[in-house]
Structures are given as structure tokens and as C-alpha cells.
Amino acid sequence: MKPESISSGIKRLQLGISSPGALPEKALDVFFDSTWINLGDAPLTVATVAPPQSSYQRIKDSGKKLLRRLSPAYHQRCTKVEQAREERARRLDALATGPYFRPFYWNYDGRLDFRDETFSFLFSEHFFEHIFADEAHALFVECFRVLKPNGVMRISVPDADLRTYGPPEPVAFDTATLTSSKRGWPHPEVHKTRWNIYSLDLLARLAGFQVRPIFYCDKDGRYVQAWPERGDSAYPAEVDWEVICNRAYLLRIPDSLVIDAIKMESANHMPLQPGTVLPRADARIAQTAGGPTHRS
């Protein structure tokens, strides 16, 4: 199949978007514009049929109606809430059914249906833990391909083993039960790969990226928060600073492992030699640990 040519205004891609109904307004404000394509689970729809009301709810609604007749100020507040809810429903429906969203499923032999060097920014939050490491590497390589030179892929995953702000994540963690899964590895809600800063850094660099760590715990027990600011020397000058410096769309920070994987203009896919990977990662990661905010 021939890779798709997209509108020139689209420059950002999200992999594994959550259901729109779970997104707060601050995230919708970022993703709900003509610069993004959001790839996620299908079907992505917004429920329009209200569930049956209980007797208690019917009595409560009757009381609200009476209060609205008696209090113009209360009626005005209720009207504003209803208008905001209706506007959100319209936005969610447009995101689910319009050009902003496309169904997405990834496996080892997959391919992103876009031409080379299409996007300036890619984003994925708590998706890569749901696929195995070999599948993740294949997707990293595809992300490298569709990124423009000097483009950035921002990745957020659970810091499964090294996190100091909570206990290690259970093996085969199930996001539905919040315990080790009894439903088997293939279930989509089961975490299949346990990430830490060293493994995520390694996989990104094997795909050709340079890595700028942002939030992570290291093997010495330090919890580092090193949010980038405009002009950060780790990035090329031409990066998409508008999203690089914006935290609004990251829903699980600071308690996540977050990196920026940068496709430098001179990047290539030459494999790293065994024995050089972890020392280089240690040296660079240690530099960010001396940044403005970290705690043990």
C-alpha cells in the first residue's frame, strides 16, 4: 500500500491516544486542532444514550428543576454547566469521527501509513508498555522514519522498577484490576514490557535517536525532573518548541518515566557496539541528574 500524503498543516502525531472521554479539557485543547493526527483503539466513539435513572436521581433532578425556577442565579450557573457539557460532547464527537483520529493497532510487522519525514513531533503516553520490546523497537524505527530531521518523539511510560515514589509495578500489571493479570499476556490492558530509563534510552538510540531524559528515577535512587525550556541546548534550534515546552497534554506527570527522542539531522541507523551502550547512557543521564530539580 502506498503511504498516505497528508495535509501540509498536519505536523504532529500521537500514538495510542486514550478515549477522548477520559481526556481533560487542557489535553483536548492541544490535540483538537488541525495540526494533529491521533492514532488509537477503534472504535473511538462518544456515548450519546443516557443510562436509566434511579429513583434517587429522578427526585434529585426534580429538586434541581424547582430550585432553578426559584433562583435565577442558580439557573444561570446550571445553564453554563450544560452549555460547557454540550460543547465538550461536540468536541469529543468531532475528535472521534473526524480527521483528527484514526484506528491504530501495532505488531512487529506493522508500518505507519505515512511517508518518510512527515511529522515534526510525535507523542505517546503510556502506550509502549502495552507491547513487547521487539514490537516497541520496530515501532521506534518507524517513528524515526516518519519524523523530519530535527524532529522529536516524546514518550511517557510507567517507571516500572526504579521508581522511588511508589513500589515497583507488579509483573504483568493489568490496568483494569491494578494487580498482576490473570487474563494472560495477549490481553490489551496487560503491561508487557517493564521500562526504566536505561532500557528506554537504549531502545531509542538503537533506532537512531539521541535521548534527552525528562522525568525518571535512576539506579542510585534519585528521582530527576528536568523539564526542558525553550532554547535547551540538547535540542536542535528548529524543534517544535510550542509542544516541547507545553506540559498540558501530559496527563501522568511527574510520576512517569518521560524522555524526548530526537532525530538529529545527521542521525543514521548505524548499530551501537556492545559495551558502549550503558556507559554512554550512564554519563548522559547523570548530567540531567544534576539539573535544577531532583530528589532522592
C-alpha positions in Angstrom: 0.0 0.0 0.0 1.3 3.4 -0.9 2.0 5.6 2.1 -0.5 8.4 2.6 0.2 12.0 1.7 -1.4 14.3 4.4 -2.3 18.0 4.6 0.6 20.3 4.8 -0.9 21.8 8.0 -0.5 18.5 9.9 2.8 18.2 11.7 2.2 16.2 14.9 1.2 12.6 15.5 0.0 10.9 18.7 0.3 7.1 19.1 -2.2 5.3 21.3 -4.5 8.1 22.3 -6.8 7.4 25.3 -10.5 7.5 24.8 -11.5 11.2 24.3 -14.0 11.0 27.1 -11.1 10.4 29.5 -9.2 13.5 28.4 -9.4 16.7 30.4 -10.1 20.0 28.6 -6.4 21.0 28.8 -5.4 18.0 26.7 -8.3 18.4 24.2 -7.2 22.0 23.7 -3.8 20.6 22.5 -4.9 17.7 20.4 -8.1 19.1 19.0 -6.7 21.2 16.1 -5.7 20.7 12.5 -2.0 20.1 13.3 -2.5 16.7 14.9 -3.4 13.1 13.8 -4.3 10.9 16.8 -3.9 7.1 16.4 -5.8 5.0 18.9 -8.0 2.0 19.7 -11.1 1.5 17.5 -13.9 2.1 17.8 -13.4 5.5 19.4 -16.9 6.9 20.0 -18.7 9.1 22.4 -21.8 7.6 24.2 -24.9 9.6 23.4 -27.6 7.4 25.2 -28.0 8.3 28.8 -28.3 5.3 31.3 -31.7 4.7 33.0 -32.2 7.0 36.0 -32.7 5.7 39.5 -35.5 6.8 41.8 -33.0 8.9 43.8 -31.7 10.6 40.6 -35.3 11.4 39.5 -36.0 13.1 42.9 -32.8 14.9 42.8 -33.5 16.2 39.2 -36.9 17.3 40.3 -35.4 19.3 43.1 -33.0 21.0 40.8 -35.8 22.0 38.4 -37.7 23.6 41.3 -34.6 25.4 42.6 -33.8 26.7 39.1 -37.3 28.2 38.9 -36.9 29.8 42.3 -33.3 31.1 41.9 -32.3 32.9 38.7 -28.6 32.8 39.8 -28.7 29.1 40.3 -30.5 28.7 36.9 -27.7 30.7 35.2 -25.0 28.5 36.8 -26.7 25.4 35.7 -27.1 26.7 32.1 -23.4 27.5 31.9 -22.6 23.9 33.0 -25.0 22.4 30.5 -23.5 24.5 27.7 -20.0 23.5 28.6 -21.0 19.9 28.7 -22.7 20.1 25.3 -19.7 21.8 23.8 -17.4 19.1 25.2 -19.7 16.4 23.7 -19.4 18.1 20.3 -15.6 18.3 20.5 -15.4 14.7 21.6 -17.6 13.6 18.8 -15.6 15.5 16.2 -12.4 14.0 17.6 -13.8 10.5 17.4 -15.4 10.8 13.9 -13.4 13.5 12.1 -9.9 13.6 10.5 -8.2 14.1 13.9 -8.4 10.4 14.8 -7.6 7.1 13.1 -7.8 3.5 14.3 -4.4 2.0 15.3 -3.1 -1.4 16.1 0.6 -2.3 16.2 2.5 -5.5 15.9 6.1 -6.5 15.0 5.5 -6.5 11.2 3.5 -3.2 11.2 4.1 0.0 9.4 2.9 3.5 10.0 0.9 4.6 6.9 2.8 7.8 6.3 5.5 9.0 4.1 9.1 9.5 5.3 9.8 12.7 7.2 6.2 13.7 7.6 6.0 14.9 11.2 8.0 17.3 13.4 6.6 15.9 16.7 5.4 12.5 17.9 3.8 11.8 21.2 2.9 8.6 23.1 1.7 8.4 26.7 1.5 5.0 28.5 1.3 3.0 25.3 4.7 1.4 24.8 4.3 -0.7 28.0 1.4 -2.5 26.3 3.6 -4.0 23.6 6.6 -6.3 23.8 10.1 -5.0 23.5 10.7 -6.3 19.9 7.4 -4.7 18.8 8.4 -1.5 20.5 11.8 -1.4 18.7 10.1 -1.9 15.4 7.7 1.0 16.2 10.7 3.2 17.3 12.3 2.6 13.9 9.0 3.5 12.1 8.7 6.7 14.2 12.3 7.6 13.3 11.3 7.1 9.6 8.2 9.4 9.6 9.9 12.1 11.7 11.5 15.0 9.9 15.2 15.7 10.6 15.4 17.6 14.0 12.0 16.1 14.9 11.2 14.9 18.4 9.3 11.9 19.8 8.1 12.4 23.4 7.5 9.1 25.2 5.9 8.6 28.6 5.7 5.2 30.2 5.5 3.8 33.8 8.8 3.8 35.6 8.2 0.1 36.5 11.2 -0.9 38.5 13.3 2.1 39.6 10.7 4.5 40.8 11.2 5.8 44.3 7.8 7.5 44.6 6.0 4.2 44.8 6.5 0.4 44.9 7.7 -1.4 41.8 4.9 -2.3 39.3 3.6 -5.9 39.6 4.6 -8.3 36.9 2.0 -8.4 34.1 0.3 -5.4 35.5 -3.4 -5.2 34.5 -4.7 -1.6 34.2 -8.2 -2.8 34.9 -7.5 -4.6 38.2 -4.3 -2.8 39.2 -2.7 -6.1 40.0 -0.9 -8.9 38.2 -3.1 -10.1 35.4 -4.9 -13.4 35.4 -6.1 -12.8 31.8 -2.9 -13.7 30.0 -0.2 -11.7 28.2 -2.2 -11.1 25.0 -4.9 -9.0 26.8 -4.6 -5.4 25.6 -4.8 -4.0 29.2 -1.8 -6.0 30.4 1.6 -4.4 30.6 4.0 -6.5 28.6 7.3 -4.5 28.9 8.8 -3.1 32.1 10.6 0.2 31.3 13.3 2.1 33.1 15.5 5.0 31.9 18.3 2.7 30.8 16.2 0.3 28.7 14.1 3.1 27.1 17.2 5.1 26.4 18.9 2.1 24.8 16.0 1.2 22.6 15.6 4.7 21.3 19.3 5.0 20.5 19.2 1.6 18.7 16.6 3.1 16.4 18.8 6.1 15.6 17.6 8.7 18.2 19.5 10.9 20.6 17.8 11.0 24.0 17.0 13.9 26.4 15.7 12.4 29.7 13.0 14.5 31.3 11.4 12.6 34.3 13.0 9.4 35.6 14.4 7.5 38.5 18.0 6.3 38.2 19.7 3.2 39.7 21.1 5.3 42.5 17.6 6.1 43.8 17.4 9.7 42.5 14.2 11.0 41.1 15.0 13.6 38.5 12.7 16.2 37.0 14.4 18.1 34.2 11.7 19.8 32.2 13.1 21.5 29.0 12.8 25.2 28.4 12.9 27.0 25.1 16.5 27.1 23.8 17.6 24.0 25.7 21.0 23.0 24.2 20.0 19.3 24.0 17.6 20.1 21.1 18.2 21.5 17.6 17.1 25.1 17.3 14.4 24.2 14.8 12.3 21.9 17.0 8.6 22.4 17.7 9.1 24.4 20.9 5.3 25.0 21.2 4.7 21.4 22.2 8.2 20.7 23.6 7.7 23.3 26.4 4.0 22.5 27.0 3.0 20.2 29.8 -0.7 20.5 29.5 -1.2 17.3 27.4 0.9 15.1 29.7 -1.7 13.6 32.0 0.6 11.3 34.1 3.5 13.6 35.2 5.6 13.8 37.2 5.1 10.2 38.3 6.1 8.7 35.0 9.2 8.0 33.0 9.4 10.6 30.2 12.1 11.1 27.5 12.4 13.1 24.3 13.9 11.0 21.5 15.5 13.4 19.0 16.1 12.7 15.3 19.2 14.8 14.7 19.7 16.0 11.2 22.9 13.9 11.0 21.3 10.8 12.5 21.7 7.4 11.0 20.8 3.8 11.8 24.3 2.5 12.5 24.0 0.0 15.3 25.8 0.7 18.6 28.6 -1.6 19.5 28.2 -3.9 22.5 29.8 -2.5 25.6 29.4 1.2 24.6 25.7 1.5 25.3 25.2 1.6 29.1 28.4 3.6 29.9 27.2 6.3 27.4 23.7 6.2 28.8 25.0 6.5 32.4 27.2 9.5 31.6 24.4 11.4 29.8 21.7 10.5 32.3 24.0 11.5 35.2 24.2 15.0 33.6 20.5 15.6 33.9 20.5 14.4 37.5 22.5 17.4 38.4 19.8 19.7 37.0 17.6 22.1 38.8 15.1 19.7 40.4 15.8 16.2 41.7 15.2 14.4 44.9 16.4 11.2 46.4 
